[in-house]
């Protein structure tokens, strides 16, 4: 069996990103290890943190990487966060200060609303039909 284990998300600051993904989105911090070069290996995962694709939070280390923070997908929705209770998670995330770019909508494929992380990356919060 093969699967995508991690997706790299370039961020400005490790701790700021950890706070957003764990506190506002409810992800679990599963790894935070210092590296010999001064960087850190930081992985967060949704849910219980054990299964599914995780995010490797990578601090931008040069001007080219800093220019990509928040625009890794050219302004398109690049990340899709599935939920089994849209109303619950939408309300919790709003209360935590998450910026939603639209009101929830109900499509044939499910309930969805686009939000952005603190860097401007666009996400779908989606409860599949």
C-alpha angles and dihedrals in degrees: 000000000000128000140162105263101180140013118199117234114190112220137175097233133017098215095045090051093046090052093051097045095043102036104031100031099029097235121154123243102230101168135020109162127161116236126214091248093059095260124112133230101229121177127178127182133187122243118012091345095240105094138034133036117324133204120242103210105212121186112228108250105187141023094269092054093042088055090058097051107118094006104068092128101039095255095309125122102271104171131052121201112193121205136183091215114038097179093051096048095041091053093045093049093047090050088052090055100257111160113234115197095203143017117266114276133194115226130175088260095051147282113317144169130176118234134171134224120232090273097053100258109147122232135181117225099206136180104191117226 
